[in-house]
Amino acid sequence: MDSAKDKFFDDLIDVSTYNNMKGKTQTSINNLKAELTNIISLNKNIEEYLKLGISFMHGIDKLYKTSLAKINKAESKSSFFIV
């Protein structure tokens, strides 16, 4: 954008061209800011899901050992990791 300003001030481009270039640059900046906001939001969501998933895994060994469920423990082991 600085080179466009320099060209404008040196009378190498007209006002219309400068404003067009400035508008395109500003649109690109706005798009990049929106994309960055989405990435930050996605990262926050992933962290929340990871924390929740990890919290479910705490104490699963005690639950497995003390479970009164009538399922085969070998079957339950494999079902923990099926997604």
trRosetta pair geometry for C-beta under 8 A, 3 or more apart (Angstrom, degrees):
i j d omega theta_ij theta_ji phi_ij phi_ji
1 4 5.5 -52 -155 35 41 114
1 5 6.5 45 147 -21 69 101
1 21 7.5 159 -120 137 68 105
1 22 6.9 77 -140 -109 107 69
1 25 5.2 111 -83 -172 109 169
2 5 5.5 -51 -151 34 37 113
2 6 6.3 39 150 -21 67 103
3 6 5.4 -48 -147 35 37 115
3 7 6.3 37 153 -18 66 103
4 7 5.7 -52 -147 38 32 110
4 8 6.2 35 151 -22 64 106
4 13 7.0 -43 -157 45 73 152
4 18 5.9 140 163 -131 103 74
4 21 4.7 -161 -133 115 151 148
4 22 7.0 -173 118 -60 147 75
4 25 7.8 -144 16 -29 154 144
5 8 5.6 -54 -148 35 31 113
5 9 6.2 23 157 -12 66 108
5 18 7.7 86 -95 -146 43 117
6 9 6.0 -59 -145 42 28 105
6 10 6.0 17 157 -9 65 113
7 10 5.8 -62 -140 47 28 104
7 12 4.0 -82 -163 67 83 116
7 13 4.7 49 129 3 113 106
7 18 7.7 -173 87 -89 95 97
8 11 7.8 30 175 -75 30 27
8 12 7.5 -75 -58 50 21 75
8 13 5.5 -49 -83 67 62 96
8 15 7.5 80 -147 -95 111 46
8 18 4.3 54 -94 -94 129 140
13 17 4.2 -110 -178 87 110 132
13 18 5.5 136 110 -55 117 83
13 21 7.8 17 149 -4 161 138
14 17 5.2 95 55 12 71 101
14 18 7.0 -133 101 -4 36 93
15 18 5.7 -59 -147 40 30 113
15 19 6.1 27 158 -17 67 108
16 19 6.0 -56 -145 38 26 108
16 20 6.3 29 154 -21 62 108
17 20 5.6 -54 -147 36 30 114
17 21 6.3 28 155 -16 65 106
18 21 5.9 -58 -149 38 29 108
18 22 6.1 29 153 -19 65 109
19 22 5.5 -53 -142 39 31 114
19 23 6.2 36 156 -22 65 105
20 23 5.8 -54 -148 34 27 112
20 24 6.6 25 155 -16 62 105
21 24 5.9 -54 -148 37 31 109
21 25 6.3 30 154 -18 65 108
22 25 5.8 -56 -147 39 29 111
22 26 6.2 29 155 -19 65 108
23 26 5.7 -55 -144 37 29 109
23 27 6.3 32 155 -21 64 105
24 27 5.7 -53 -149 34 31 113
24 28 6.5 32 152 -18 63 104
25 28 5.7 -54 -152 35 33 112
25 29 6.4 34 150 -20 65 104
26 29 5.5 -50 -147 35 35 114
26 30 6.3 36 153 -19 66 104
27 30 5.7 -53 -147 37 31 111
27 31 6.3 32 153 -19 64 106
28 31 5.7 -54 -147 36 31 111
28 32 6.3 29 155 -17 65 107
29 32 5.8 -58 -148 38 29 110
29 33 6.4 31 154 -20 65 106
30 33 5.7 -54 -147 35 31 112
30 34 6.4 31 154 -18 64 105
31 34 5.8 -55 -149 36 31 111
31 35 6.3 31 152 -19 65 107
32 35 5.6 -52 -145 37 33 113
32 36 6.3 36 154 -20 65 104
33 36 5.7 -53 -148 36 31 113
33 37 6.4 35 152 -21 64 104
34 37 5.6 -51 -150 33 32 114
34 38 6.6 33 151 -18 64 104
35 38 5.7 -53 -151 35 33 112
35 39 6.5 34 151 -20 65 104
36 39 5.6 -53 -147 35 33 112
36 40 6.4 34 154 -19 66 104
37 40 5.8 -54 -148 36 30 111
37 41 6.3 30 153 -18 64 108
38 41 5.6 -56 -147 39 31 112
38 42 6.2 32 154 -20 66 106
39 42 5.7 -53 -145 36 31 112
39 43 6.3 34 154 -21 64 105
40 43 5.7 -54 -149 35 30 113
40 44 6.5 32 152 -20 63 104
41 44 5.7 -53 -151 33 32 112
41 45 6.5 32 152 -18 65 104
42 45 5.6 -54 -150 36 33 111
42 46 6.4 34 153 -20 66 104
43 46 5.7 -52 -148 35 32 111
43 47 6.4 33 153 -19 64 105
44 47 5.8 -54 -151 35 31 112
44 48 6.5 32 152 -20 64 105
45 48 5.7 -54 -150 35 33 112
45 49 6.4 30 154 -16 66 105
46 49 5.8 -56 -149 38 32 109
46 50 6.3 33 153 -20 66 107
47 50 5.7 -54 -146 37 31 112
47 51 6.3 31 156 -19 65 105
48 51 5.8 -54 -148 36 30 110
48 52 6.3 28 154 -17 64 108
49 52 5.7 -55 -146 39 31 111
49 53 6.1 31 156 -19 66 108
50 53 5.7 -56 -144 39 29 110
50 54 6.1 26 158 -17 65 108
51 54 5.9 -57 -144 39 27 108
51 55 6.2 30 155 -23 63 107
52 55 5.7 -55 -148 33 29 112
52 56 6.8 30 153 -19 62 102
53 56 5.8 -55 -156 31 33 111
53 57 6.8 30 149 -20 64 106
54 57 5.5 -56 -152 33 38 113
54 58 7.0 48 150 -30 66 93
55 58 5.9 -39 -156 15 38 114
56 60 7.2 47 142 -64 64 114
57 60 5.3 -53 -158 -11 46 129
59 62 5.0 -44 -165 36 73 115
59 63 6.1 77 137 -23 82 99
60 63 5.3 -52 -147 39 39 115
60 64 6.1 44 152 -24 68 104
60 80 7.5 99 171 -128 145 135
61 64 5.6 -52 -147 34 30 113
61 65 6.3 25 156 -15 64 108
62 65 5.9 -58 -144 40 30 107
62 66 6.0 1 166 5 67 115
63 66 6.5 -71 -136 51 22 91
63 67 5.9 48 159 -61 63 98
64 67 5.9 -31 -145 -9 23 120
64 73 7.0 94 -176 -144 95 105
64 76 6.9 168 -130 117 97 134
67 73 8.0 147 62 -99 126 95
67 76 7.8 173 69 -147 165 176
69 76 7.6 109 84 -78 137 143
71 75 5.8 -106 166 73 102 119
71 76 5.5 106 109 -55 124 107
72 75 4.2 80 74 4 98 108
72 76 7.0 -175 90 -10 51 83
73 76 5.4 -52 -145 36 40 113
73 77 6.6 50 154 -28 66 97
74 77 5.8 -45 -155 23 33 115
74 78 7.2 24 153 -10 61 102
75 78 6.2 -61 -158 38 35 104
75 79 6.3 31 150 -21 69 111
76 79 5.5 -58 -144 37 36 112
76 80 6.9 52 156 -35 65 92
77 80 6.3 -46 -165 10 32 113
78 81 6.7 -75 -167 43 40 95
78 82 6.8 44 145 -34 73 108
79 82 5.5 -49 -144 21 45 117
